[in-house]
Amino acid sequence: MQKYRNQIIGSLIFMLAVVVGVVVFFNARDLAKKLGEFPLWIFLPVIGLKFVNWVLRYCEWQYFLRVI
């Protein structure tokens, strides 16, 4: 279990490093301005589609585990 915890922590640290790198590489003010202009109503369908994708992947893996 500790192996998975360490992998998750490592992934979160890597993700944070990528976000910081993007903010440093690009102009942070311009990036914040563009994110502020992004229509927020688009986030709800995107999150819904991601959830459906996760459910379908889970079902797919359960099928593969039954077949194997």
mmCIF file as gemmi writes it, N, C-alpha and C atoms, coordinates in Angstrom:
data_model
loop_
_atom_site.group_PDB
_atom_site.id
_atom_site.type_symbol
_atom_site.label_atom_id
_atom_site.label_alt_id
_atom_site.label_comp_id
_atom_site.label_asym_id
_atom_site.label_entity_id
_atom_site.label_seq_id
_atom_site.pdbx_PDB_ins_code
_atom_site.Cartn_x
_atom_site.Cartn_y
_atom_site.Cartn_z
_atom_site.occupancy
_atom_site.B_iso_or_equiv
_atom_site.pdbx_formal_charge
_atom_site.auth_seq_id
_atom_site.auth_asym_id
_atom_site.pdbx_PDB_model_num
ATOM 1 N N . MET Axp A 1 ? 0.819 -1.192 0 1 0 ? 1 A 1
ATOM 2 C CA . MET Axp A 1 ? 0 0 0 1 0 ? 1 A 1
ATOM 3 C C . MET Axp A 1 ? 0.864 1.257 0 1 0 ? 1 A 1
ATOM 4 N N . GLN Axp A 2 ? 2 1.166 0.686 1 0 ? 2 A 1
ATOM 5 C CA . GLN Axp A 2 ? 2.891 2.323 0.743 1 0 ? 2 A 1
ATOM 6 C C . GLN Axp A 2 ? 3.498 2.606 -0.632 1 0 ? 2 A 1
ATOM 7 N N . LYS Axp A 3 ? 3.664 1.552 -1.44 1 0 ? 3 A 1
ATOM 8 C CA . LYS Axp A 3 ? 4.182 1.734 -2.793 1 0 ? 3 A 1
ATOM 9 C C . LYS Axp A 3 ? 3.247 2.635 -3.599 1 0 ? 3 A 1
ATOM 10 N N . TYR Axp A 4 ? 1.947 2.376 -3.505 1 0 ? 4 A 1
ATOM 11 C CA . TYR Axp A 4 ? 0.971 3.178 -4.245 1 0 ? 4 A 1
ATOM 12 C C . TYR Axp A 4 ? 0.914 4.603 -3.719 1 0 ? 4 A 1
ATOM 13 N N . ARG Axp A 5 ? 1.023 4.744 -2.4 1 0 ? 5 A 1
ATOM 14 C CA . ARG Axp A 5 ? 1.014 6.081 -1.811 1 0 ? 5 A 1
ATOM 15 C C . ARG Axp A 5 ? 2.199 6.887 -2.325 1 0 ? 5 A 1
ATOM 16 N N . ASN Axp A 6 ? 3.362 6.267 -2.386 1 0 ? 6 A 1
ATOM 17 C CA . ASN Axp A 6 ? 4.551 6.957 -2.885 1 0 ? 6 A 1
ATOM 18 C C . ASN Axp A 6 ? 4.411 7.313 -4.36 1 0 ? 6 A 1
ATOM 19 N N . GLN Axp A 7 ? 3.791 6.441 -5.136 1 0 ? 7 A 1
ATOM 20 C CA . GLN Axp A 7 ? 3.575 6.736 -6.55 1 0 ? 7 A 1
ATOM 21 C C . GLN Axp A 7 ? 2.61 7.899 -6.726 1 0 ? 7 A 1
ATOM 22 N N . ILE Axp A 8 ? 1.569 7.945 -5.919 1 0 ? 8 A 1
ATOM 23 C CA . ILE Axp A 8 ? 0.608 9.047 -6.003 1 0 ? 8 A 1
ATOM 24 C C . ILE Axp A 8 ? 1.271 10.354 -5.604 1 0 ? 8 A 1
ATOM 25 N N . ILE Axp A 9 ? 2.04 10.336 -4.538 1 0 ? 9 A 1
ATOM 26 C CA . ILE Axp A 9 ? 2.735 11.555 -4.104 1 0 ? 9 A 1
ATOM 27 C C . ILE Axp A 9 ? 3.718 12.007 -5.173 1 0 ? 9 A 1
ATOM 28 N N . GLY Axp A 10 ? 4.447 11.077 -5.763 1 0 ? 10 A 1
ATOM 29 C CA . GLY Axp A 10 ? 5.378 11.427 -6.836 1 0 ? 10 A 1
ATOM 30 C C . GLY Axp A 10 ? 4.671 12.023 -8.036 1 0 ? 10 A 1
ATOM 31 N N . SER Axp A 11 ? 3.524 11.474 -8.379 1 0 ? 11 A 1
ATOM 32 C CA . SER Axp A 11 ? 2.75 12.008 -9.504 1 0 ? 11 A 1
ATOM 33 C C . SER Axp A 11 ? 2.247 13.412 -9.216 1 0 ? 11 A 1
ATOM 34 N N . LEU Axp A 12 ? 1.796 13.658 -7.993 1 0 ? 12 A 1
ATOM 35 C CA . LEU Axp A 12 ? 1.324 14.993 -7.626 1 0 ? 12 A 1
ATOM 36 C C . LEU Axp A 12 ? 2.456 16.015 -7.656 1 0 ? 12 A 1
ATOM 37 N N . ILE Axp A 13 ? 3.632 15.612 -7.197 1 0 ? 13 A 1
ATOM 38 C CA . ILE Axp A 13 ? 4.788 16.512 -7.242 1 0 ? 13 A 1
ATOM 39 C C . ILE Axp A 13 ? 5.16 16.817 -8.686 1 0 ? 13 A 1
ATOM 40 N N . PHE Axp A 14 ? 5.146 15.8 -9.546 1 0 ? 14 A 1
ATOM 41 C CA . PHE Axp A 14 ? 5.45 16.02 -10.961 1 0 ? 14 A 1
ATOM 42 C C . PHE Axp A 14 ? 4.425 16.943 -11.602 1 0 ? 14 A 1
ATOM 43 N N . MET Axp A 15 ? 3.141 16.739 -11.289 1 0 ? 15 A 1
ATOM 44 C CA . MET Axp A 15 ? 2.088 17.584 -11.841 1 0 ? 15 A 1
ATOM 45 C C . MET Axp A 15 ? 2.276 19.031 -11.397 1 0 ? 15 A 1
ATOM 46 N N . LEU Axp A 16 ? 2.603 19.237 -10.143 1 0 ? 16 A 1
ATOM 47 C CA . LEU Axp A 16 ? 2.839 20.582 -9.634 1 0 ? 16 A 1
ATOM 48 C C . LEU Axp A 16 ? 4.031 21.221 -10.335 1 0 ? 16 A 1
ATOM 49 N N . ALA Axp A 17 ? 5.086 20.446 -10.576 1 0 ? 17 A 1
ATOM 50 C CA . ALA Axp A 17 ? 6.259 20.972 -11.276 1 0 ? 17 A 1
ATOM 51 C C . ALA Axp A 17 ? 5.907 21.381 -12.702 1 0 ? 17 A 1
ATOM 52 N N . VAL Axp A 18 ? 5.063 20.609 -13.374 1 0 ? 18 A 1
ATOM 53 C CA . VAL Axp A 18 ? 4.651 20.954 -14.736 1 0 ? 18 A 1
ATOM 54 C C . VAL Axp A 18 ? 3.844 22.245 -14.742 1 0 ? 18 A 1
ATOM 55 N N . VAL Axp A 19 ? 2.918 22.389 -13.798 1 0 ? 19 A 1
ATOM 56 C CA . VAL Axp A 19 ? 2.102 23.607 -13.729 1 0 ? 19 A 1
ATOM 57 C C . VAL Axp A 19 ? 2.982 24.815 -13.451 1 0 ? 19 A 1
ATOM 58 N N . VAL Axp A 20 ? 3.903 24.691 -12.511 1 0 ? 20 A 1
ATOM 59 C CA . VAL Axp A 20 ? 4.815 25.801 -12.209 1 0 ? 20 A 1
ATOM 60 C C . VAL Axp A 20 ? 5.676 26.113 -13.424 1 0 ? 20 A 1
ATOM 61 N N . GLY Axp A 21 ? 6.138 25.095 -14.127 1 0 ? 21 A 1
ATOM 62 C CA . GLY Axp A 21 ? 6.939 25.317 -15.326 1 0 ? 21 A 1
ATOM 63 C C . GLY Axp A 21 ? 6.171 26.052 -16.408 1 0 ? 21 A 1
ATOM 64 N N . VAL Axp A 22 ? 4.917 25.704 -16.602 1 0 ? 22 A 1
ATOM 65 C CA . VAL Axp A 22 ? 4.094 26.39 -17.608 1 0 ? 22 A 1
ATOM 66 C C . VAL Axp A 22 ? 3.893 27.846 -17.224 1 0 ? 22 A 1
ATOM 67 N N . VAL Axp A 23 ? 3.615 28.093 -15.944 1 0 ? 23 A 1
ATOM 68 C CA . VAL Axp A 23 ? 3.396 29.47 -15.493 1 0 ? 23 A 1
ATOM 69 C C . VAL Axp A 23 ? 4.671 30.291 -15.632 1 0 ? 23 A 1
ATOM 70 N N . VAL Axp A 24 ? 5.812 29.694 -15.339 1 0 ? 24 A 1
ATOM 71 C CA . VAL Axp A 24 ? 7.082 30.422 -15.449 1 0 ? 24 A 1
ATOM 72 C C . VAL Axp A 24 ? 7.449 30.635 -16.908 1 0 ? 24 A 1
ATOM 73 N N . PHE Axp A 25 ? 7.264 29.615 -17.741 1 0 ? 25 A 1
ATOM 74 C CA . PHE Axp A 25 ? 7.659 29.714 -19.143 1 0 ? 25 A 1
ATOM 75 C C . PHE Axp A 25 ? 6.811 30.737 -19.89 1 0 ? 25 A 1
ATOM 76 N N . PHE Axp A 26 ? 5.516 30.689 -19.659 1 0 ? 26 A 1
ATOM 77 C CA . PHE Axp A 26 ? 4.623 31.664 -20.281 1 0 ? 26 A 1
ATOM 78 C C . PHE Axp A 26 ? 4.417 32.807 -19.303 1 0 ? 26 A 1
ATOM 79 N N . ASN Axp A 27 ? 3.961 33.897 -19.794 1 0 ? 27 A 1
ATOM 80 C CA . ASN Axp A 27 ? 3.721 35.046 -18.938 1 0 ? 27 A 1
ATOM 81 C C . ASN Axp A 27 ? 2.527 34.748 -18.03 1 0 ? 27 A 1
ATOM 82 N N . ALA Axp A 28 ? 2.734 34.823 -16.728 1 0 ? 28 A 1
ATOM 83 C CA . ALA Axp A 28 ? 1.693 34.459 -15.766 1 0 ? 28 A 1
ATOM 84 C C . ALA Axp A 28 ? 0.489 35.392 -15.866 1 0 ? 28 A 1
ATOM 85 N N . ARG Axp A 29 ? 0.711 36.667 -16.118 1 0 ? 29 A 1
ATOM 86 C CA . ARG Axp A 29 ? -0.411 37.608 -16.22 1 0 ? 29 A 1
ATOM 87 C C . ARG Axp A 29 ? -1.265 37.311 -17.446 1 0 ? 29 A 1
ATOM 88 N N . ASP Axp A 30 ? -0.611 37.041 -18.571 1 0 ? 30 A 1
ATOM 89 C CA . ASP Axp A 30 ? -1.372 36.702 -19.778 1 0 ? 30 A 1
ATOM 90 C C . ASP Axp A 30 ? -2.152 35.4 -19.588 1 0 ? 30 A 1
ATOM 91 N N . LEU Axp A 31 ? -1.519 34.442 -18.926 1 0 ? 31 A 1
ATOM 92 C CA . LEU Axp A 31 ? -2.184 33.17 -18.676 1 0 ? 31 A 1
ATOM 93 C C . LEU Axp A 31 ? -3.415 33.368 -17.791 1 0 ? 31 A 1
ATOM 94 N N . ALA Axp A 32 ? -3.289 34.162 -16.739 1 0 ? 32 A 1
ATOM 95 C CA . ALA Axp A 32 ? -4.429 34.435 -15.855 1 0 ? 32 A 1
ATOM 96 C C . ALA Axp A 32 ? -5.523 35.189 -16.6 1 0 ? 32 A 1
ATOM 97 N N . LYS Axp A 33 ? -5.128 36.091 -17.487 1 0 ? 33 A 1
ATOM 98 C CA . LYS Axp A 33 ? -6.11 36.85 -18.269 1 0 ? 33 A 1
ATOM 99 C C . LYS Axp A 33 ? -6.901 35.918 -19.187 1 0 ? 33 A 1
ATOM 100 N N . LYS Axp A 34 ? -6.199 35.024 -19.863 1 0 ? 34 A 1
ATOM 101 C CA . LYS Axp A 34 ? -6.872 34.081 -20.763 1 0 ? 34 A 1
ATOM 102 C C . LYS Axp A 34 ? -7.782 33.124 -19.996 1 0 ? 34 A 1
ATOM 103 N N . LEU Axp A 35 ? -7.339 32.66 -18.838 1 0 ? 35 A 1
ATOM 104 C CA . LEU Axp A 35 ? -8.195 31.781 -18.038 1 0 ? 35 A 1
ATOM 105 C C . LEU Axp A 35 ? -9.428 32.52 -17.54 1 0 ? 35 A 1
ATOM 106 N N . GLY Axp A 36 ? -9.279 33.811 -17.257 1 0 ? 36 A 1
ATOM 107 C CA . GLY Axp A 36 ? -10.422 34.612 -16.834 1 0 ? 36 A 1
ATOM 108 C C . GLY Axp A 36 ? -11.43 34.819 -17.944 1 0 ? 36 A 1
ATOM 109 N N . GLU Axp A 37 ? -10.975 34.818 -19.187 1 0 ? 37 A 1
ATOM 110 C CA . GLU Axp A 37 ? -11.863 34.992 -20.337 1 0 ? 37 A 1
ATOM 111 C C . GLU Axp A 37 ? -12.541 33.691 -20.765 1 0 ? 37 A 1
ATOM 112 N N . PHE Axp A 38 ? -12.061 32.551 -20.245 1 0 ? 38 A 1
ATOM 113 C CA . PHE Axp A 38 ? -12.604 31.255 -20.643 1 0 ? 38 A 1
ATOM 114 C C . PHE Axp A 38 ? -14.016 31.101 -20.096 1 0 ? 38 A 1
ATOM 115 N N . PRO Axp A 39 ? -14.982 30.706 -20.941 1 0 ? 39 A 1
ATOM 116 C CA . PRO Axp A 39 ? -16.367 30.561 -20.46 1 0 ? 39 A 1
ATOM 117 C C . PRO Axp A 39 ? -16.499 29.401 -19.464 1 0 ? 39 A 1
ATOM 118 N N . LEU Axp A 40 ? -16.984 29.71 -18.282 1 0 ? 40 A 1
ATOM 119 C CA . LEU Axp A 40 ? -17.061 28.712 -17.215 1 0 ? 40 A 1
ATOM 120 C C . LEU Axp A 40 ? -18.114 27.641 -17.47 1 0 ? 40 A 1
ATOM 121 N N . TRP Axp A 41 ? -19.121 27.934 -18.296 1 0 ? 41 A 1
ATOM 122 C CA . TRP Axp A 41 ? -20.179 26.954 -18.53 1 0 ? 41 A 1
ATOM 123 C C . TRP Axp A 41 ? -19.651 25.727 -19.27 1 0 ? 41 A 1
ATOM 124 N N . ILE Axp A 42 ? -18.478 25.815 -19.854 1 0 ? 42 A 1
ATOM 125 C CA . ILE Axp A 42 ? -17.911 24.674 -20.582 1 0 ? 42 A 1
ATOM 126 C C . ILE Axp A 42 ? -17.356 23.624 -19.617 1 0 ? 42 A 1
ATOM 127 N N . PHE Axp A 43 ? -16.969 24.04 -18.414 1 0 ? 43 A 1
ATOM 128 C CA . PHE Axp A 43 ? -16.362 23.104 -17.475 1 0 ? 43 A 1
ATOM 129 C C . PHE Axp A 43 ? -17.303 21.976 -17.06 1 0 ? 43 A 1
ATOM 130 N N . LEU Axp A 44 ? -18.574 22.256 -16.862 1 0 ? 44 A 1
ATOM 131 C CA . LEU Axp A 44 ? -19.518 21.228 -16.413 1 0 ? 44 A 1
ATOM 132 C C . LEU Axp A 44 ? -19.642 20.072 -17.413 1 0 ? 44 A 1
ATOM 133 N N . PRO Axp A 45 ? -19.848 20.334 -18.716 1 0 ? 45 A 1
ATOM 134 C CA . PRO Axp A 45 ? -19.888 19.201 -19.656 1 0 ? 45 A 1
ATOM 135 C C . PRO Axp A 45 ? -18.555 18.456 -19.747 1 0 ? 45 A 1
ATOM 136 N N . VAL Axp A 46 ? -17.456 19.182 -19.629 1 0 ? 46 A 1
ATOM 137 C CA . VAL Axp A 46 ? -16.144 18.528 -19.696 1 0 ? 46 A 1
ATOM 138 C C . VAL Axp A 46 ? -15.968 17.582 -18.512 1 0 ? 46 A 1
ATOM 139 N N . ILE Axp A 47 ? -16.325 18.041 -17.324 1 0 ? 47 A 1
ATOM 140 C CA . ILE Axp A 47 ? -16.215 17.192 -16.141 1 0 ? 47 A 1
ATOM 141 C C . ILE Axp A 47 ? -17.16 15.996 -16.257 1 0 ? 47 A 1
ATOM 142 N N . GLY Axp A 48 ? -18.358 16.213 -16.79 1 0 ? 48 A 1
ATOM 143 C CA . GLY Axp A 48 ? -19.293 15.112 -17.003 1 0 ? 48 A 1
ATOM 144 C C . GLY Axp A 48 ? -18.758 14.076 -17.978 1 0 ? 48 A 1
ATOM 145 N N . LEU Axp A 49 ? -18.164 14.534 -19.06 1 0 ? 49 A 1
ATOM 146 C CA . LEU Axp A 49 ? -17.594 13.603 -20.037 1 0 ? 49 A 1
ATOM 147 C C . LEU Axp A 49 ? -16.412 12.836 -19.453 1 0 ? 49 A 1
ATOM 148 N N . LYS Axp A 50 ? -15.604 13.507 -18.635 1 0 ? 50 A 1
ATOM 149 C CA . LYS Axp A 50 ? -14.489 12.814 -17.988 1 0 ? 50 A 1
ATOM 150 C C . LYS Axp A 50 ? -15.008 11.722 -17.056 1 0 ? 50 A 1
ATOM 151 N N . PHE Axp A 51 ? -16.081 12.015 -16.328 1 0 ? 51 A 1
ATOM 152 C CA . PHE Axp A 51 ? -16.654 11.024 -15.425 1 0 ? 51 A 1
ATOM 153 C C . PHE Axp A 51 ? -17.168 9.815 -16.206 1 0 ? 51 A 1
ATOM 154 N N . VAL Axp A 52 ? -17.853 10.065 -17.312 1 0 ? 52 A 1
ATOM 155 C CA . VAL Axp A 52 ? -18.343 8.971 -18.16 1 0 ? 52 A 1
ATOM 156 C C . VAL Axp A 52 ? -17.165 8.15 -18.679 1 0 ? 52 A 1
ATOM 157 N N . ASN Axp A 53 ? -16.084 8.815 -19.057 1 0 ? 53 A 1
ATOM 158 C CA . ASN Axp A 53 ? -14.888 8.127 -19.528 1 0 ? 53 A 1
ATOM 159 C C . ASN Axp A 53 ? -14.321 7.222 -18.435 1 0 ? 53 A 1
ATOM 160 N N . TRP Axp A 54 ? -14.261 7.716 -17.205 1 0 ? 54 A 1
ATOM 161 C CA . TRP Axp A 54 ? -13.747 6.901 -16.099 1 0 ? 54 A 1
ATOM 162 C C . TRP Axp A 54 ? -14.629 5.687 -15.854 1 0 ? 54 A 1
ATOM 163 N N . VAL Axp A 55 ? -15.939 5.861 -15.933 1 0 ? 55 A 1
ATOM 164 C CA . VAL Axp A 55 ? -16.856 4.737 -15.726 1 0 ? 55 A 1
ATOM 165 C C . VAL Axp A 55 ? -16.662 3.694 -16.823 1 0 ? 55 A 1
ATOM 166 N N . LEU Axp A 56 ? -16.547 4.143 -18.065 1 0 ? 56 A 1
ATOM 167 C CA . LEU Axp A 56 ? -16.344 3.202 -19.169 1 0 ? 56 A 1
ATOM 168 C C . LEU Axp A 56 ? -15.005 2.478 -19.045 1 0 ? 56 A 1
ATOM 169 N N . ARG Axp A 57 ? -13.976 3.175 -18.633 1 0 ? 57 A 1
ATOM 170 C CA . ARG Axp A 57 ? -12.679 2.516 -18.432 1 0 ? 57 A 1
ATOM 171 C C . ARG Axp A 57 ? -12.758 1.474 -17.327 1 0 ? 57 A 1
ATOM 172 N N . TYR Axp A 58 ? -13.461 1.821 -16.25 1 0 ? 58 A 1
ATOM 173 C CA . TYR Axp A 58 ? -13.626 0.866 -15.156 1 0 ? 58 A 1
ATOM 174 C C . TYR Axp A 58 ? -14.338 -0.389 -15.657 1 0 ? 58 A 1
ATOM 175 N N . CYS Axp A 59 ? -15.402 -0.212 -16.408 1 0 ? 59 A 1
ATOM 176 C CA . CYS Axp A 59 ? -16.141 -1.358 -16.953 1 0 ? 59 A 1
ATOM 177 C C . CYS Axp A 59 ? -15.261 -2.177 -17.887 1 0 ? 59 A 1
ATOM 178 N N . GLU Axp A 60 ? -14.461 -1.5 -18.687 1 0 ? 60 A 1
ATOM 179 C CA . GLU Axp A 60 ? -13.567 -2.198 -19.605 1 0 ? 60 A 1
ATOM 180 C C . GLU Axp A 60 ? -12.556 -3.051 -18.837 1 0 ? 60 A 1
ATOM 181 N N . TRP Axp A 61 ? -11.965 -2.486 -17.8 1 0 ? 61 A 1
ATOM 182 C CA . TRP Axp A 61 ? -10.992 -3.247 -17.025 1 0 ? 61 A 1
ATOM 183 C C . TRP Axp A 61 ? -11.643 -4.406 -16.289 1 0 ? 61 A 1
ATOM 184 N N . GLN Axp A 62 ? -12.847 -4.216 -15.794 1 0 ? 62 A 1
ATOM 185 C CA . GLN Axp A 62 ? -13.543 -5.32 -15.137 1 0 ? 62 A 1
ATOM 186 C C . GLN Axp A 62 ? -13.802 -6.446 -16.133 1 0 ? 62 A 1
ATOM 187 N N . TYR Axp A 63 ? -14.135 -6.098 -17.36 1 0 ? 63 A 1
ATOM 188 C CA . TYR Axp A 63 ? -14.337 -7.104 -18.408 1 0 ? 63 A 1
ATOM 189 C C . TYR Axp A 63 ? -13.031 -7.847 -18.685 1 0 ? 63 A 1
ATOM 190 N N . PHE Axp A 64 ? -11.934 -7.099 -18.844 1 0 ? 64 A 1
ATOM 191 C CA . PHE Axp A 64 ? -10.644 -7.73 -19.12 1 0 ? 64 A 1
ATOM 192 C C . PHE Axp A 64 ? -10.222 -8.65 -17.977 1 0 ? 64 A 1
ATOM 193 N N . LEU Axp A 65 ? -10.46 -8.225 -16.746 1 0 ? 65 A 1
ATOM 194 C CA . LEU Axp A 65 ? -10.085 -9.063 -15.611 1 0 ? 65 A 1
ATOM 195 C C . LEU Axp A 65 ? -10.91 -10.344 -15.568 1 0 ? 65 A 1
ATOM 196 N N . ARG Axp A 66 ? -12.161 -10.287 -15.98 1 0 ? 66 A 1
ATOM 197 C CA . ARG Axp A 66 ? -12.984 -11.49 -16.026 1 0 ? 66 A 1
ATOM 198 C C . ARG Axp A 66 ? -12.504 -12.429 -17.126 1 0 ? 66 A 1
ATOM 199 N N . VAL Axp A 67 ? -12.101 -11.864 -18.268 1 0 ? 67 A 1
ATOM 200 C CA . VAL Axp A 67 ? -11.664 -12.684 -19.398 1 0 ? 67 A 1
ATOM 201 C C . VAL Axp A 67 ? -10.343 -13.372 -19.076 1 0 ? 67 A 1
ATOM 202 N N . ILE Axp A 68 ? -9.454 -12.643 -18.43 1 0 ? 68 A 1
ATOM 203 C CA . ILE Axp A 68 ? -8.14 -13.221 -18.096 1 0 ? 68 A 1
ATOM 204 C C . ILE Axp A 68 ? -8.328 -14.177 -16.947 1 0 ? 68 A 1
